[in-house]
Amino acid sequence: MSDRGLTHLDPLGRARMVDVTPKEATHRRAIARGRVHMTPETASLVARGAIAKGDVLAVARVAGIQAAKRTPDLIPLCHPLLVGSVFVNFRIEDAYIEVEAQVETIDRTGVEMEALTACSVACLTIYDMCKSADRSMVIGDLTLWEKTGGRSGSYRRDDTGVAPRSGSDGEADLVGDIDALLADHDR
């Protein structure tokens, strides 16, 4: 847990929105990745543009962009902010499609939740577009890959997919610590 305790709870333990009004607006960026695991036949259909519902990746891209802009409507304590840019990209492999969402803003709070929401909704859209071809698909590996900006500075997952542990510099331990991620979002 962060040094500040549970930042989304008031002293009586009730949910509250963190006050970010005294903070200065700074450039913030977050990248999230996720995967839709599927049969090789389904991945091939997507790559060839042969899914009956249409262009899977084009629709998933637009869904992810739209989702990033609607994040505070979905996550109750997430601050509305001006999303400056959203990029949603894909990598098709033999048995999965990897989705990467990058969100940027200049604001008082981070865009980690926007990137994670964009990524997850793009994954859900891929599932929806492909379900008639493959009901065995699995959505997984949704991960904050990188964030920059804010009081807590930068965070980047290493290439092994393991989040760094806190060190002597006082960085928050983000492994299994939801509060640290939420607190970081509000910095």
C-alpha positions in Angstrom: 0.0 0.0 0.0 1.1 3.6 -0.6 2.4 5.8 2.2 -0.8 7.8 2.0 -3.1 4.9 2.8 -6.2 4.3 0.8 -6.6 7.5 -1.1 -10.1 6.8 -2.3 -11.5 6.5 1.2 -12.3 9.4 3.6 -11.3 9.2 7.3 -14.6 7.3 8.0 -13.9 4.7 5.3 -16.4 6.0 2.8 -15.6 6.2 -0.9 -14.5 9.6 -2.1 -13.0 11.2 -5.2 -9.5 12.4 -4.6 -9.1 16.2 -4.7 -6.7 17.0 -7.6 -7.6 20.7 -7.8 -4.3 22.0 -6.1 -2.2 20.0 -8.6 -0.5 21.5 -11.6 -1.4 20.1 -15.0 1.5 18.1 -16.5 2.0 15.9 -19.5 0.8 12.3 -18.8 1.0 9.2 -20.9 0.0 5.6 -20.3 0.3 2.4 -22.3 -1.7 -0.7 -21.7 -1.5 -4.1 -23.4 -3.9 -7.0 -23.5 -4.4 -10.1 -25.6 -7.3 -12.0 -27.1 -6.2 -15.7 -27.4 -7.9 -17.6 -30.2 -7.4 -20.5 -32.5 -4.9 -20.0 -35.3 -7.7 -20.3 -37.8 -9.5 -17.3 -36.2 -6.3 -15.2 -36.1 -5.8 -16.0 -39.8 -9.4 -14.9 -40.6 -8.8 -11.6 -38.9 -5.5 -11.1 -40.7 -7.1 -11.8 -44.0 -10.1 -9.6 -43.3 -12.4 -12.6 -43.7 -14.5 -12.3 -40.5 -18.2 -12.1 -41.5 -19.0 -9.0 -39.3 -16.4 -6.9 -41.1 -13.0 -5.3 -40.4 -12.4 -6.5 -36.9 -9.3 -4.3 -36.1 -10.9 -1.1 -37.5 -14.0 -1.5 -35.4 -11.9 -2.5 -32.3 -9.7 0.6 -32.8 -12.6 2.9 -32.8 -14.2 1.1 -29.8 -11.0 1.5 -27.9 -10.7 5.2 -28.7 -14.3 5.8 -27.7 -13.8 3.8 -24.5 -10.8 5.9 -23.4 -13.0 9.1 -23.7 -15.8 7.5 -21.6 -13.7 6.0 -18.8 -15.1 8.2 -16.0 -18.6 7.0 -17.0 -17.5 3.4 -16.4 -15.2 3.7 -13.3 -17.0 5.7 -10.6 -14.0 7.4 -8.9 -12.1 8.2 -12.1 -11.7 11.9 -12.8 -13.0 13.2 -16.1 -10.1 14.7 -18.0 -9.4 16.0 -21.5 -7.9 13.1 -23.4 -5.3 14.6 -25.8 -4.7 11.6 -27.9 -5.5 7.9 -28.1 -3.7 5.3 -30.2 -4.9 1.7 -30.4 -2.7 -0.7 -32.3 -2.6 -4.5 -32.9 -0.1 -7.3 -33.4 -1.5 -10.5 -34.9 0.3 -13.7 -33.8 -0.5 -17.3 -34.5 -2.8 -17.8 -31.5 -3.6 -14.4 -30.3 -4.0 -10.7 -31.1 -2.2 -8.3 -28.9 -3.8 -4.9 -28.3 -1.8 -1.9 -27.3 -3.5 1.4 -26.2 -1.6 4.6 -25.6 -3.4 7.6 -24.1 -1.9 11.1 -23.5 -3.1 14.2 -21.8 -2.0 17.4 -20.1 -3.9 17.3 -16.9 -3.8 17.0 -13.1 -4.2 13.2 -13.0 -2.9 10.2 -14.9 -4.4 8.3 -17.8 -3.7 4.8 -16.7 -7.3 3.9 -16.3 -8.1 5.4 -19.8 -5.4 3.3 -21.4 -6.6 0.1 -19.6 -10.2 0.8 -20.5 -9.3 1.5 -24.2 -7.3 -1.8 -24.3 -10.0 -3.9 -22.6 -12.8 -2.6 -24.7 -10.8 -3.1 -27.9 -10.2 -6.7 -26.7 -14.0 -7.1 -26.0 -14.8 -5.8 -29.5 -12.4 -8.3 -31.1 -14.2 -11.0 -29.1 -17.6 -9.7 -30.2 -16.6 -9.5 -33.9 -15.0 -13.0 -33.9 -17.3 -15.0 -31.6 -19.3 -16.6 -34.5 -16.0 -18.1 -35.7 -14.5 -19.0 -32.3 -16.3 -19.2 -29.0 -13.2 -20.5 -27.2 -11.4 -17.1 -27.3 -9.9 -15.9 -24.0 -9.3 -12.3 -23.1 -6.3 -11.8 -20.8 -2.9 -10.3 -20.0 -4.4 -6.9 -19.5 -1.5 -4.9 -18.1 -0.3 -1.4 -17.5 2.9 -1.4 -19.5 4.1 2.1 -19.0 3.2 5.5 -17.5 4.9 8.8 -17.4 4.2 12.1 -15.7 2.9 13.1 -12.3 4.4 13.2 -8.9 5.3 9.5 -8.8 7.3 9.8 -12.1 7.7 7.1 -14.6 6.9 3.4 -14.5 7.7 0.8 -17.1 7.2 -3.0 -16.9 10.4 -4.9 -17.8 10.4 -7.1 -20.9 9.7 -10.2 -18.8 6.3 -8.8 -17.9 7.2 -8.6 -14.2 6.5 -5.3 -12.5 9.5 -3.8 -10.7 9.4 -4.0 -6.9 9.9 -1.0 -4.8 13.5 -0.1 -4.1 15.4 2.3 -1.9 14.1 5.3 -3.9 10.6 4.8 -2.3 8.9 3.8 -5.5 5.5 2.2 -4.9 5.3 -1.6 -5.2 2.8 -2.0 -8.0 2.7 -5.8 -7.9 -0.6 -6.9 -6.4 -1.2 -3.4 -4.9 -4.3 -1.9 -6.4 -4.2 1.1 -4.1 -0.8 2.1 -5.4 -2.2 2.0 -8.9 -5.2 4.1 -8.0 -3.1 6.5 -5.9 -0.7 6.9 -8.8 -3.6 7.6 -11.1 -4.6 10.6 -9.0 -1.1 12.1 -8.7 
